[in-house]
Amino acid sequence: MRWSRSRLSTRVAYGTAASAGPDIVPRGTGLLPSFAFRHGQRTIILMKIVVLTQNFPPEVGATAARLHKMTKSLAGKGHSVTVITAMPNYPTGRTFEGYRGKIRTQDDIDGVRVVRTWIFPSNSSKFLPRFLSYASFTLSSLLMGIWGIGRQDIVLFDTPPLPLVPTGLAIGRLTGAWVIMNVSDIWPEMALQLGHPMGRASLWVLKRLESFGYRRADIVTTTNGAAKERINERFPQVRTAVIGNGADLRVFDPALRSQEIRDSLGADQGDFLVGYFGLHGLFQGLHVVVEAAERLRDRRTIKFVMVGDGPCKADIVALAEGKGLDNIRFADLVDQGRIPSYVASCDVALVPLAAEFPGTIPSKVYETLASGVPLVISSGCEGAKLVEEGKAGWTFPPGDSDALADVLAELDTDREVVSQMSSNCRALANQFDYDRIAVETEAILQAVSDGASIPEFGR
């Protein structure tokens, strides 16, 4: 049975009209630890929010970047935001310098209180080390993460990994909060689509965790409408909403294109630079990039660069070295502040996927669009539909290196088409400006906190 606010004891507000000044107005229900203030004709409710996630800066990657944008924005609007996360180790699988040997730390990132608890770090694809990694954070975040955080309005926990489901629900109940299960990727569905080897017992556990989370959370959120529909097809009784993703158009900008960066990557002014930025993992199917580079090795104007890290990087590098390719370069993780310049300095950017993943929009799509760089993306995902409809790039079948090579050869020949697509990218990115997404996110969280109907925002 899902718990509700009616089962909670009365809470103490952390701001009152008497103590906080004439613009502060008390909440009508007396149940929430929040307070409100009037801004013109609008009453703004300040909330206490906890976000539970295994990944957060200084880690890089889609989840860390997305949740950092969200929490920074909410804190900037005056909300009290606490992130409970693991000691940073992603994607290398090694605890970062400065955090080793610690079981709990607390610091502040852009006005967000960040509580980190111990994790057994691993980036292995093998079951046992991966299980130990998930289980260690699941337990440590519950036992040590909630010390001193008190009553809350919202607890949002991010999945995958699905082992966080019971922890997120428990923290929600212990803090008396509304619970949001945020689904970044639909698991275990994505693993099955990939054909990832999974034992019968593991699959049974993951499916039960998924169902348990959907049914027990007060609301389930996704990053796009297609993913929301896929969940509702299987769980029609589950309350769902979309907390969208996007890019900061002030950070990712076509004007950051730099010949100096291109030179450092071995690309002259007349070369056609093809970039990949992100995780080198199983779901990206990056062997297709190396195989396309092999087929295009005689087209000396086409240069490839792959930036990032992950469990498959060593294999991908070894594959390229084994083929003796000199038209592809690999770079380790670049400082996050320099990524926008690297992306903008490419002529096209790759978003390969190992299989068709309906309902998925990789977060790098938004940042690449904002950089004015056309995409070459695997078909069969929601991101490919977005790119095709916005005339912002090209698609190719997942795993088809010949098709990818053909697309890149054609684009190298017809640079005018690439230039036109570049203009379309920035126009499409305006629909996903994170300033707009931030306003929508705040409105959704306030509606959940008030037990009100959830606003819907079209794209």
C-alpha positions in Angstrom: 0.0 0.0 0.0 1.3 3.4 -0.9 1.6 5.8 2.1 0.2 9.2 1.9 0.5 12.6 3.6 -2.6 11.9 5.7 -0.6 9.3 7.6 2.1 11.8 8.7 2.3 13.7 11.9 2.2 17.5 11.7 5.5 19.0 10.7 7.2 22.2 11.9 7.7 24.9 9.4 11.3 26.3 9.0 10.0 29.8 8.2 7.0 31.7 9.6 5.3 35.0 8.9 6.4 36.3 12.3 10.0 35.4 12.0 10.7 35.7 8.3 9.2 39.0 7.4 6.0 40.3 5.8 6.6 38.6 2.4 6.6 35.2 4.0 3.2 33.4 4.1 2.5 30.2 6.1 1.4 27.1 4.3 -2.4 26.4 4.6 -2.1 22.7 5.5 0.3 23.0 8.4 1.8 19.7 7.3 4.8 20.7 5.3 8.2 21.9 6.5 8.2 24.5 3.7 7.4 28.1 3.7 6.2 30.4 0.9 6.8 34.0 -0.2 5.0 36.3 -2.6 6.7 37.4 -5.8 4.3 39.9 -7.3 1.0 38.1 -7.8 2.6 34.7 -7.5 3.1 32.7 -4.3 6.3 30.7 -4.5 6.6 27.6 -2.2 10.0 26.8 -0.9 10.6 23.1 -0.6 13.0 20.8 1.2 14.2 18.2 -1.4 16.4 15.2 -1.2 17.9 13.6 -4.4 19.3 10.1 -4.1 21.7 9.2 -6.9 24.7 7.0 -7.3 26.4 9.5 -9.6 27.1 13.2 -9.1 29.9 15.7 -9.8 32.9 15.6 -9.8 31.9 12.5 -11.7 31.1 13.1 -15.4 28.4 11.5 -17.4 24.7 11.9 -18.3 23.2 11.3 -14.9 25.7 13.4 -13.0 25.3 16.3 -15.4 21.5 16.2 -15.5 21.0 16.0 -11.8 23.7 18.7 -11.1 21.8 21.1 -13.5 18.5 20.3 -11.7 19.7 20.6 -8.1 21.7 23.7 -8.8 18.7 25.4 -10.4 16.4 24.4 -7.5 18.9 25.6 -4.9 19.3 28.9 -6.9 15.5 29.4 -6.6 15.8 29.2 -2.8 14.8 25.6 -2.2 16.7 23.5 0.4 18.4 20.7 -1.7 20.3 17.8 -0.3 22.0 15.2 -2.6 22.8 11.8 -1.2 25.4 10.1 -3.4 28.3 7.7 -3.5 32.0 8.5 -3.2 33.0 9.6 -6.7 34.3 6.7 -8.8 32.5 6.8 -12.2 33.4 5.9 -14.9 36.8 4.6 -14.0 35.7 2.3 -11.2 38.3 3.8 -8.9 37.5 6.1 -6.0 38.7 9.6 -6.9 41.7 11.2 -5.1 40.7 12.9 -1.9 37.8 10.6 -1.2 39.6 7.3 -0.7 39.4 5.6 2.7 36.3 7.7 3.7 32.9 6.4 4.6 31.0 9.7 4.7 31.7 13.2 3.7 29.6 16.4 3.3 30.3 19.4 1.2 28.6 22.1 -0.8 28.3 22.3 -4.6 26.6 25.4 -6.0 24.4 25.8 -3.0 23.5 22.1 -2.8 24.4 20.1 0.3 26.1 16.9 -1.0 26.4 14.0 1.4 28.6 11.1 0.1 28.7 7.7 1.5 30.9 4.7 1.0 30.7 2.5 -2.1 32.6 -0.6 -3.3 33.8 0.9 -6.6 33.6 -1.1 -9.8 33.1 -0.6 -13.5 33.1 -4.3 -14.2 30.4 -5.8 -16.4 30.6 -9.0 -14.3 27.7 -9.8 -12.0 29.5 -10.1 -8.6 31.5 -6.9 -8.5 28.6 -5.0 -10.0 26.2 -6.4 -7.4 28.6 -5.6 -4.6 29.0 -2.0 -5.9 25.2 -1.5 -6.0 24.6 -3.2 -2.7 27.3 -1.3 -0.8 25.8 2.1 -1.8 22.2 1.0 -1.3 23.1 0.2 2.3 25.5 3.0 3.1 23.2 5.7 1.7 20.3 4.5 3.9 22.4 4.0 7.1 24.6 7.1 6.8 23.1 9.3 4.2 20.1 10.6 6.1 21.9 11.6 9.3 20.5 15.0 10.3 18.5 15.8 7.2 15.1 15.8 9.1 11.7 16.1 7.5 11.5 16.7 3.8 8.9 17.6 1.2 10.3 15.6 -1.8 12.6 12.6 -2.1 13.6 11.9 -5.7 15.6 8.8 -6.3 17.2 8.2 -9.7 17.3 4.8 -11.5 19.0 2.8 -12.7 20.4 1.1 -10.7 17.2 -0.5 -9.5 18.7 -1.7 -6.2 18.2 2.0 -5.1 14.4 1.4 -5.2 14.0 0.2 -1.6 16.4 2.7 -0.2 14.7 5.6 -2.0 11.3 4.5 -0.7 12.6 4.0 2.8 14.2 7.4 2.9 11.0 8.9 1.7 9.0 7.2 4.5 11.6 8.1 7.2 11.6 11.8 6.2 7.8 12.0 5.6 8.2 13.1 2.0 6.4 12.5 -1.3 8.5 10.0 -3.2 9.4 10.4 -6.9 11.1 7.5 -8.8 12.9 9.1 -11.7 13.6 6.7 -14.5 16.6 7.7 -16.6 16.6 4.5 -18.5 13.9 1.8 -18.4 15.5 -1.3 -16.8 15.7 -4.2 -17.2 14.0 -3.6 -20.6 17.1 -1.9 -22.1 19.4 -4.8 -21.0 17.1 -7.3 -22.7 17.0 -5.2 -25.9 20.7 -5.2 -25.9 20.8 -9.0 -25.4 22.9 -8.5 -22.3 23.5 -11.9 -20.6 21.4 -12.0 -17.5 20.5 -15.0 -15.3 17.0 -15.9 -14.6 17.3 -15.1 -11.0 18.8 -11.6 -11.7 16.1 -10.8 -14.2 13.4 -11.9 -11.7 14.9 -9.6 -9.0 15.2 -6.6 -11.3 11.7 -7.0 -12.6 10.3 -7.1 -9.1 12.3 -4.1 -8.0 11.1 -2.2 -11.1 7.4 -3.1 -10.4 7.8 -2.4 -6.6 9.2 1.1 -7.3 6.5 2.0 -9.9 3.7 0.9 -7.6 5.1 2.3 -4.3 6.4 5.7 -5.4 3.9 8.5 -5.3 4.8 9.4 -8.9 7.2 8.0 -11.6 9.0 10.5 -13.8 10.9 10.1 -17.1 13.0 12.4 -19.2 10.8 12.3 -22.3 7.2 11.5 -23.3 7.9 8.3 -25.2 9.5 6.7 -22.1 6.5 7.8 -20.1 4.2 6.1 -22.5 6.2 2.9 -22.4 5.8 2.7 -18.7 2.1 3.5 -18.8 1.5 0.7 -21.4 2.8 -1.8 -18.8 1.6 -0.1 -15.7 -1.5 1.9 -16.6 -2.4 2.6 -13.0 1.0 4.3 -12.2 1.0 8.1 -12.0 3.6 9.5 -14.3 5.1 12.8 -15.5 8.0 14.1 -17.5 10.9 16.0 -15.9 12.7 17.0 -19.1 16.3 17.3 -20.0 18.1 20.0 -22.0 21.2 22.1 -22.3 22.4 25.4 -21.0 22.5 27.5 -24.1 24.9 29.9 -22.5 27.4 27.1 -21.9 27.1 25.1 -25.1 27.5 27.6 -28.0 28.6 27.4 -31.6 30.9 30.4 -31.0 33.2 28.2 -29.0 34.5 26.4 -32.1 38.3 26.6 -31.9 40.9 25.8 -34.5 43.4 25.5 -31.7 41.4 22.6 -30.3 41.1 21.1 -33.7 44.8 21.3 -34.2 45.4 19.6 -30.9 43.2 16.7 -32.2 45.0 16.5 -35.5 42.3 18.2 -37.6 43.4 20.9 -40.0 41.0 23.7 -41.0 39.8 21.8 -44.1 39.4 18.4 -42.4 36.1 16.9 -41.4 36.3 16.2 -37.7 33.9 13.5 -36.3 33.6 13.5 -32.5 32.3 11.1 -29.9 32.0 12.4 -26.3 30.8 10.3 -23.4 30.8 6.9 -21.8 32.6 4.0 -23.5 30.2 1.3 -22.3 28.2 -1.7 -23.5 25.2 0.3 -24.6 27.1 2.6 -26.9 28.3 -0.1 -29.2 31.5 1.9 -30.0 33.1 -0.8 -32.1 31.0 0.6 -35.0 33.0 3.8 -34.9 36.4 2.0 -35.2 35.1 -0.2 -38.0 33.8 2.9 -39.9 37.1 4.6 -39.4 38.8 1.6 -40.9 36.7 1.7 -44.0 37.4 5.5 -44.3 41.1 5.3 -43.6 42.0 6.3 -47.2 39.8 9.5 -47.0 42.5 11.6 -45.4 40.2 14.5 -44.7 38.0 12.6 -42.3 39.4 12.5 -38.7 37.8 10.8 -35.7 38.2 11.7 -32.0 36.7 9.8 -29.1 36.7 11.5 -25.7 35.7 9.8 -22.4 36.2 6.6 -20.4 34.3 3.5 -19.3 34.4 -0.2 -19.0 34.8 -0.8 -22.8 37.4 1.8 -23.6 40.5 -0.5 -23.3 38.8 -2.9 -25.8 37.9 -0.1 -28.2 41.5 1.3 -28.1 43.0 -2.1 -28.6 40.6 -2.7 -31.6 41.8 0.5 -33.3 45.5 -0.2 -32.6 45.1 -3.7 -33.9 43.8 -2.3 -37.2 46.7 0.2 -37.3 44.4 3.2 -37.7 46.0 6.6 -37.7 42.7 8.5 -38.4 41.2 8.1 -35.0 42.4 9.6 -31.7 41.4 8.7 -28.1 41.4 11.3 -25.3 40.9 10.7 -21.6 38.3 12.6 -19.7 38.5 16.3 -20.5 37.9 18.9 -17.8 34.1 19.5 -17.7 34.6 23.2 -18.4 36.3 22.5 -21.7 33.8 20.0 -23.1 31.6 22.7 -24.8 34.6 23.9 -26.8 35.5 20.4 -27.8 32.0 19.6 -29.0 31.6 22.9 -30.9 35.0 22.3 -32.6 33.7 19.1 -34.4 31.9 19.1 -37.7 29.5 16.3 -36.7 29.1 14.3 -33.5 28.3 10.6 -33.1 25.6 9.1 -30.9 25.9 5.4 -31.6 23.9 2.8 -29.7 24.3 -0.9 -29.5 20.7 -1.7 -30.3 17.3 0.0 -30.8 16.2 1.6 -27.5 12.7 3.1 -27.9 12.0 5.9 -25.5 15.6 6.9 -25.1 17.2 10.3 -25.8 20.9 10.3 -24.8 21.6 13.5 -23.0 24.5 14.3 -25.3 21.9 15.0 -28.0 20.8 18.2 -26.3 24.3 19.5 -25.7 25.4 18.8 -29.3 22.3 20.5 -30.7 23.1 23.6 -28.5 26.6 23.6 -29.9 25.3 23.8 -33.5 26.9 20.5 -34.4 24.8 18.1 -36.5 24.4 14.6 -35.2 24.9 11.2 -36.7 22.8 9.0 -34.4 21.7 5.4 -34.3 18.1 4.8 -35.4 15.4 3.2 -33.2 15.6 5.7 -30.3 13.5 8.8 -29.5 16.7 10.9 -30.0 16.8 9.8 -33.7 13.2 10.8 -34.2 13.9 14.2 -32.7 17.0 14.7 -35.0 15.1 13.6 -38.1 12.1 15.8 -37.5 14.2 18.8 -36.7 16.5 18.2 -39.8 19.4 18.3 -37.4 21.4 15.3 -38.5 21.3 11.8 -40.0 20.6 8.3 -38.7 22.1 4.9 -39.3 21.1 1.4 -38.1 22.6 0.3 -34.8 25.8 -1.7 -35.3 26.0 -1.0 -39.1 29.5 0.4 -39.7 29.1 0.4 -43.5 26.0 2.6 -43.2 27.8 4.9 -40.8 30.9 5.1 -43.1 28.6 5.9 -46.1 26.9 8.8 -44.2 30.2 10.3 -43.1 31.7 10.0 -46.6 28.7 11.8 -48.1 28.9 14.6 -45.5 32.6 15.1 -46.1 31.8 15.6 -49.8 28.8 17.9 -49.3 29.8 20.5 -46.6 26.9 22.8 -47.6 24.4 20.3 -46.2 26.3 20.1 -43.0 26.3 23.9 -42.7 22.5 24.0 -43.1 22.0 21.3 -40.6 24.2 23.3 -38.1 21.7 26.2 -38.3 18.8 23.8 -37.7 20.5 22.4 -34.6 20.6 25.6 -32.7 17.0 26.4 -33.6 15.9 23.0 -32.3 18.0 23.4 -29.2 16.0 26.4 -28.2 13.1 24.1 -27.4 15.3 22.4 -24.8 16.9 25.5 -23.2 17.5 24.4 -19.6 16.3 27.7 -18.2 12.9 26.7 -19.5 13.2 23.1 -18.3 14.1 24.4 -14.8 10.9 26.4 -14.5 8.9 23.3 -15.6 10.8 21.1 -13.1 10.1 23.4 -10.2 6.4 23.5 -11.1 6.1 19.7 -11.2 7.9 19.3 -7.9 5.7 21.9 -6.3 2.6 20.2 -7.6 3.8 16.9 -6.2 4.5 18.5 -2.8 1.0 20.0 -2.7 -0.7 16.8 -3.8 -2.0 18.7 -6.8 -2.5 17.7 -10.4 0.7 17.6 -12.4 1.2 20.2 -15.1 2.1 19.0 -18.6 4.4 20.8 -20.9 4.5 20.3 -24.6 7.5 20.3 -26.9 
